[in-house]
Amino acid sequence: MPHTIALAGNPNSGKTSIFNELTGSTQYVGNWPGVTVEKKEGYLKGDKRHVVVDLPGIYSLSPYTLEEVVTRDFLLDGKPDLIINVVDATNLERNLYLTTQLVETGIPVLIALNMMDVLERNGDIIQVQVLSEALGCPIIETSAVSRAGLKDLVKTAVHMVDKAEGSGKVAKFSTPVEKALLQIEHLIATLVPPDTLRWFTIKVFEHDEKVMQRLNLSDQAAHQIATIIESVEKSMDDSAESLITNDRYEYLTGITAACHKKARKMGTLSVSDKIDRVVTNRWLALPIFFAVMWGVYFIAIQSVGDLFIGWIEWFFGDLIGANIALGLEAIGTSAWLVGLVVDGIIAGVGSVLTFVPQMMILFFFLALMEDCGYMARVAFIMDRIFRKFG
């Protein structure tokens, strides 16, 4: 039976490019069971002993999106032999947030530090050995574009699978949180495998409903856990999930500060940071968002899109419809049949197709905003509003 290697990482980290290079023409595409999320897997090139599964791009293992649910279910139930975590070296701290969660699953983790060529062009330096020791995971520097490091990545991955080497170091949280986690561990230790105990404990602390349903705790245990969590939340004046998130980022900030040297001087902002200061500004963010959406609507519906409507109406009405009507009348077709064909079928199809150009323009701009990162900023802006609704 072939060994399974899972490829996990943030969206746009170069994960799929690395998957394509590792598997080549051996890959095949389907859907994950019961959902429409795309599933890609394939054998390593020239090696039928190792199957690589390209997991959906995610930012965390919290069950907020279908992709996150699919990924974590596969990691917990599919039990891959190794996780290759593709990390964007140019956004190190943000990408390592997922890394810390992957390590907590107890599955061995190999980090592919991707986009190193871009990092070097920026003049930044990552001390890979220091980072590897801090995380407890081997790290291979890669570039999916130039294929640099991919041979070493495959060699290391195969070695780790064959030797069944352990996972990395788990993140440490603040003292009150760690005490609460230790108490919860004792209550659920008999319900989960030992290697995943840390991950399940953290998810229980975060009020993860899917995990709670999976554990099927007794009423007494559920009450004890609720009391433990409530005590920490009251003493630290924050929600359990926020406490874990903040502590995790503090842990990562310490690691990246020790190994990531940026060429840009402290206090200076990149172009992206300067844009963020404007589009996520407390007072300007919403007006800018409404202005952008009005501009998209105006172009898609009222200006450019409206031009296409006139052309389509002329094509189906004056050109196609009128000529077919003349042809049908010339051969003596009944008036009701002429009306059905011209006013019903042709005019009906034309009316529906008038919306197609508008939708194409609208989705083009939405895709553009998604790819340039603006929609992620919008999600951040709207979070504080929609959080009030649950």
C-alpha positions in Angstrom: 0.0 0.0 0.0 1.5 3.4 -1.0 2.4 6.0 1.6 0.4 9.2 1.7 2.0 12.7 1.7 -0.4 15.6 2.2 0.5 19.0 0.7 -0.9 21.8 2.9 -0.5 25.6 2.9 -2.1 29.0 2.5 -3.7 30.1 -0.7 -1.2 31.6 -3.2 1.8 30.1 -1.4 2.9 28.1 -4.5 1.5 24.8 -3.1 -0.3 23.7 -6.3 2.8 24.6 -8.5 4.9 22.4 -6.3 2.3 19.7 -6.5 2.4 19.8 -10.3 6.2 19.6 -10.3 6.2 16.6 -7.9 3.5 14.6 -9.6 3.6 15.6 -13.3 1.2 13.7 -15.5 0.4 11.1 -12.8 -2.1 13.4 -11.1 -5.9 13.0 -11.3 -8.6 15.4 -10.2 -11.9 14.6 -8.5 -14.0 15.9 -5.6 -13.8 15.3 -1.9 -16.6 12.9 -0.8 -19.9 14.7 -0.3 -18.7 18.2 -1.3 -17.8 20.1 -4.4 -14.2 21.0 -3.2 -11.7 19.8 -5.8 -9.4 17.0 -4.8 -6.1 16.5 -6.6 -3.7 13.6 -6.0 -1.0 11.8 -7.8 2.1 9.6 -7.5 5.6 11.2 -7.0 7.3 11.2 -10.4 8.8 7.7 -11.0 7.7 6.5 -7.6 4.5 4.5 -7.1 5.2 4.0 -3.4 4.2 7.6 -2.5 0.9 9.3 -3.2 0.8 13.1 -2.9 -2.6 14.8 -2.0 -2.9 18.5 -2.7 -5.2 19.8 0.1 -7.3 23.0 -0.4 -5.5 26.2 0.3 -6.4 27.3 3.9 -5.3 29.8 6.6 -6.1 27.7 9.6 -7.7 24.4 10.8 -10.7 26.2 12.2 -14.0 25.0 10.6 -15.0 28.4 9.1 -14.9 27.3 5.5 -15.6 24.1 3.6 -12.0 23.9 2.5 -10.8 24.0 6.2 -13.3 21.3 7.2 -12.2 19.1 4.3 -8.5 19.5 5.1 -8.7 18.8 8.8 -11.0 15.8 8.3 -8.5 14.3 5.9 -5.6 15.0 8.4 -7.5 13.5 11.3 -9.2 10.6 9.6 -7.0 10.0 6.5 -3.9 9.8 8.6 -1.3 10.8 6.0 2.3 9.7 6.7 3.7 13.2 6.2 2.6 16.8 5.7 4.6 19.0 3.4 3.7 22.4 4.6 4.3 25.0 1.8 5.2 28.3 3.4 5.5 31.6 1.5 8.8 33.0 2.7 7.7 36.5 1.9 4.8 36.3 4.4 6.5 34.1 7.0 4.6 34.9 10.2 1.1 34.7 8.6 2.0 31.3 6.9 3.5 29.8 10.1 0.2 30.3 11.9 -1.1 27.2 10.0 2.2 25.4 10.5 1.8 25.5 14.3 -1.7 23.9 13.9 -0.4 21.2 11.6 2.3 20.3 14.1 -0.4 19.9 16.8 -2.0 17.1 14.8 0.9 14.8 15.6 1.7 14.1 12.0 5.3 14.6 10.9 5.7 18.0 9.1 8.3 18.9 6.5 8.4 22.7 5.6 8.9 23.8 2.0 10.0 27.4 2.4 8.8 28.6 -1.0 9.4 31.8 -3.0 12.9 32.1 -1.6 14.0 33.7 -4.9 11.5 36.6 -4.3 12.7 36.9 -0.7 16.3 37.3 -1.8 15.4 39.9 -4.5 13.8 41.9 -1.7 17.1 41.7 0.2 15.6 39.8 3.2 17.3 37.0 5.0 15.8 34.0 6.8 18.1 31.9 9.0 16.7 28.6 8.0 18.6 26.5 10.6 17.4 28.8 13.4 13.8 28.6 12.2 14.0 24.8 11.8 15.3 24.4 15.4 12.6 26.7 16.8 9.8 24.8 15.0 11.3 21.3 15.4 10.7 20.6 11.7 13.1 20.1 8.8 13.0 22.9 6.3 13.9 22.8 2.6 14.3 26.1 0.7 12.4 26.0 -2.6 11.2 28.0 -5.6 8.3 26.5 -7.6 9.1 28.8 -10.5 12.7 27.9 -11.0 12.2 24.3 -9.5 15.1 25.0 -7.0 15.1 22.7 -4.0 12.4 20.4 -5.3 14.8 17.3 -5.6 15.9 17.9 -2.0 12.3 18.2 -0.9 11.3 14.9 -2.5 14.4 13.2 -1.0 13.8 14.5 2.5 10.0 13.7 2.3 10.7 10.0 1.2 13.3 9.7 4.0 10.9 11.0 6.7 8.1 8.7 5.5 10.4 5.6 5.5 11.9 6.4 8.9 8.5 7.5 10.4 10.1 10.5 12.1 8.0 12.5 14.6 6.4 15.9 14.4 7.7 19.3 15.5 7.5 21.4 18.6 4.0 22.5 19.7 3.4 26.2 20.4 3.4 27.3 24.0 0.7 29.6 25.2 0.3 31.9 28.3 0.4 30.3 31.7 -3.4 30.6 32.4 -4.2 29.1 29.0 -1.7 26.2 29.5 -3.1 25.4 32.9 -6.6 25.2 31.4 -5.4 23.1 28.5 -3.8 20.7 31.0 -7.1 20.3 32.9 -9.0 19.7 29.6 -6.4 17.1 28.5 -7.1 15.0 31.6 -10.8 15.0 30.8 -10.6 13.9 27.1 -7.4 11.9 27.2 -9.2 8.6 26.8 -11.4 9.8 23.9 -8.7 10.6 21.3 -5.4 9.1 20.2 -2.4 10.4 22.2 -0.6 12.0 19.2 -3.7 14.2 18.5 -4.5 15.0 22.1 -2.9 18.5 22.0 -4.9 19.5 18.9 -8.2 18.2 20.2 -7.6 20.0 23.6 -7.0 23.3 21.9 -10.1 22.9 19.7 -12.2 22.1 22.8 -10.8 25.2 24.5 -11.8 27.3 21.4 -15.4 26.1 21.6 -15.1 24.2 18.3 -18.6 22.7 17.9 -17.6 20.0 15.3 -14.9 18.7 17.7 -17.3 18.7 20.6 -19.8 16.7 18.6 -17.1 14.3 17.5 -16.0 13.7 21.1 -19.6 13.2 22.4 -18.7 14.2 25.9 -20.7 13.2 28.9 -22.8 16.0 30.5 -20.5 16.0 33.5 -17.3 16.4 31.4 -18.9 19.0 29.2 -19.9 21.0 32.3 -16.4 20.8 33.8 -14.8 21.9 30.6 -17.2 24.8 30.2 -16.4 25.9 33.8 -12.6 25.8 33.1 -12.9 27.8 29.9 -15.3 30.4 31.5 -12.9 30.9 34.4 -10.0 31.7 32.0 -12.2 34.0 29.8 -13.3 36.0 32.9 -9.8 36.3 34.4 -8.2 37.4 31.1 -11.3 39.4 29.8 -11.3 37.8 26.4 -12.8 34.9 24.5 -11.0 31.6 24.5 -10.5 31.6 20.7 -9.0 35.1 20.8 -6.6 34.1 23.6 -5.3 31.2 21.6 -5.0 33.3 18.4 -3.1 36.1 20.3 -0.8 33.7 22.1 -0.1 31.9 18.9 0.9 35.1 17.1 3.1 36.2 20.1 4.8 32.8 19.9 5.4 33.2 16.2 6.6 36.8 16.5 9.3 35.7 18.9 10.4 33.0 16.4 10.4 35.2 13.3 12.2 38.0 15.2 15.1 35.6 15.8 15.4 34.3 12.3 14.0 36.8 9.8 16.1 39.8 9.0 14.4 42.4 6.7 16.3 44.7 4.4 13.7 47.4 5.0 14.5 49.6 8.0 12.3 49.4 11.0 9.6 52.0 10.9 9.5 52.2 7.1 6.4 50.8 5.3 6.1 48.8 2.1 3.7 49.8 -0.6 1.3 47.1 0.6 1.5 48.4 4.1 0.8 52.0 3.0 -2.2 50.9 1.0 -3.5 48.8 4.0 -3.3 51.9 6.2 -5.8 53.6 3.9 -8.2 50.8 2.8 -8.4 49.4 6.3 -8.6 52.7 8.1 -11.2 52.8 10.9 -13.1 55.8 9.3 -12.2 55.5 5.6 -12.5 51.7 5.1 -16.3 51.6 4.6 -16.6 54.7 2.4 -13.9 53.3 0.2 -15.5 49.9 0.0 -18.9 51.5 -1.0 -17.2 53.7 -3.5 -15.4 50.7 -5.1 -18.6 48.6 -5.2 -20.5 51.5 -6.7 -17.8 51.9 -9.4 -18.0 48.1 -10.2 -21.8 48.3 -10.4 -21.7 51.4 -12.6 -19.2 49.9 -15.1 -20.9 46.4 -15.1 -24.5 47.5 -15.2 -24.9 51.1 -16.4 -22.1 51.9 -18.7 -20.0 49.2 -20.4 -22.6 46.5 -19.7 -25.4 48.6 -21.0 -23.7 48.9 -24.4 -23.7 45.1 -24.8 -27.4 45.0 -23.9 -28.2 47.3 -26.9 -26.2 45.2 -29.3 -27.8 41.9 -28.1 -31.3 43.4 -28.4 -30.5 44.6 -31.9 -29.0 41.2 -32.8 -31.9 39.1 -31.6 -34.7 41.6 -32.3 -33.9 43.6 -35.5 -31.6 41.1 -37.2 -32.5 37.5 -36.2 -36.1 38.0 -35.1 -37.2 40.3 -37.9 -35.7 38.1 -40.7 -37.0 34.9 -39.3 -40.5 36.5 -39.0 -40.4 37.6 -42.7 -39.2 34.1 -43.7 -42.0 32.3 -41.8 -44.7 34.7 -43.1 -43.4 34.2 -46.6 -44.1 30.4 -46.4 -47.5 31.0 -45.0 -46.8 30.1 -41.3 -49.7 30.7 -38.9 -49.5 33.9 -36.9 -49.5 32.1 -33.6 -46.5 30.0 -34.6 -44.6 33.1 -35.8 -45.3 34.8 -32.5 -44.2 31.7 -30.6 -40.9 31.4 -32.4 -40.1 35.2 -32.7 -41.6 36.7 -29.6 -41.3 33.7 -27.4 -38.2 31.6 -28.2 -35.9 34.1 -29.9 -36.9 37.2 -27.8 -36.8 35.1 -24.6 -33.3 33.8 -25.3 -32.2 37.3 -26.2 -33.6 38.7 -23.0 -31.7 36.1 -20.9 -28.5 36.7 -22.8 -28.6 40.4 -22.2 -27.5 39.7 -18.6 -24.5 37.6 -19.6 -22.1 40.6 -20.5 -23.1 42.3 -17.2 -22.4 39.2 -15.2 -19.1 38.6 -17.0 -17.9 42.2 -16.3 -19.1 42.0 -12.7 -17.3 38.7 -11.9 -14.2 40.0 -13.7 -13.9 42.9 -11.3 -14.8 40.7 -8.3 -12.0 38.2 -9.4 -9.6 41.2 -9.8 -10.4 42.4 -6.3 -9.9 38.9 -4.9 -6.5 38.4 -6.6 -5.1 41.8 -5.6 -6.0 41.1 -2.0 -8.7 43.7 -1.6 -11.5 41.2 -0.7 -9.3 39.9 2.1 -9.2 43.5 3.5 -12.9 43.8 3.1 -13.4 40.6 5.1 -11.2 42.2 7.9 -13.2 45.4 7.7 -16.6 43.7 7.9 -15.6 41.3 10.6 -16.2 43.7 13.5 -19.7 44.4 12.1 -20.8 40.9 11.4 -19.3 39.5 14.6 -22.2 41.2 16.4 -24.6 38.8 14.6 -22.7 35.7 15.6 
